[in-house]
Amino acid sequence: MRRFLIDTDTASDDAVALVMALNHPDVRIEAITVVAGNVSLKQGVQNALYTVERCGKQVPVYEGLEKPLLRPLETAQYVHGQDGMGDIGLPLSGRRPADGHAVNVIIDTIRRFVGEITLVTLGPLTNVAVALLRDPSTASKVEKCVIMGGIGFGHGNVVLAAEYNVWVDPEAAKIVFESDLPIVMVGWDVSQRFATFNDEEAEKIRSVSPLGQFCVDIQRCLREFGMNELKLVGFDLPDPIAMAVALDPKVATVTKRLHVAVETRSELTRGATVVDHLGITGQEPNAEVVLEASRERFLRVLYDAVRS
């Protein structure tokens, strides 16, 4: 049984990623920690708790940091809806998180299971960065850290040069990428190319089960944003394809050890993941960057989860 620790800013695509991990047969989720990002911290906690409940599981959910390290929080509710879950009328209030702070839980869980934890990050890296600042040795105790964030190739989804999770707290991302964490980076470019769903493809998932219906219906606002603003054929699922890589590493078909730096100073390129594909900087690689993925294997993991 593999041990996962998931850090999330739970909105519509995060929820699908949680469903995939919660229903995977050989994964034990030790904790879900929540960070502010797509929605406020409080809303993200409620969304995570609702998703766990919807899957019929019992996994503790912990509150983390409610804003980026040095900047005001800029949510993505214009993408995911005011409640982060498509504004489809779900009962997303009234649930209580577990006692304890997410940063302490990250440190303590990794310390308790040295070399066993797969850390999966689905949101801004604020919680993880503070954990590393408090205990830098945390980085060397993780088996693997799969990050949904940044861009390996191509353009961003919030500004031209950057993906949202890194853009919203670039200082935290810089700390994480400069740590000793064994990082696997799954950028938004991977989702755009291998995890986008048109209406017909979405309906196939929706028809599988009530859980499949939930996973598609909560993308209502994301679908509108994807089609109108990103010029996609429907919606894409960045966090689920990152989770698929964590659950089944063979989902990543082309990866390369590369050096990734994070831009924090320029407003024009704030949050850009500067990937040294040619080795121009001479700096040692600090991440396994996923460049291509198997849509077939990704869909297999997704369909298995919603059939559970």
Secondary structure, DSSP 8 states (H G I E B T S, - for coil): -EEEEEEE--SHHHHHHHHHHHT-TTEEEEEEEE-SSSS-HHHHHHHHHHHHHHTT----EEE--SS-SSS-----HHHH-TTSSTTS-----S----SSBHHHHHHHHHHHTTTTEEEEE-S-SHHHHHHHHH-GGGGGG-SEEEEE-S-SSS--SSBTTB-HHHHHSHHHHHHHHTSS--EEEE-HHHHHHHSEE-HHHHHHHHTT-HHHHHHHHTTHHHHHHHHHTS--SSEE-HHHHHHHHHH-GGGEEEEEEEEEEE--S-SSSTT-EEEETT-TT-----EEEEEEE-HHHHHHHHHHHHH-
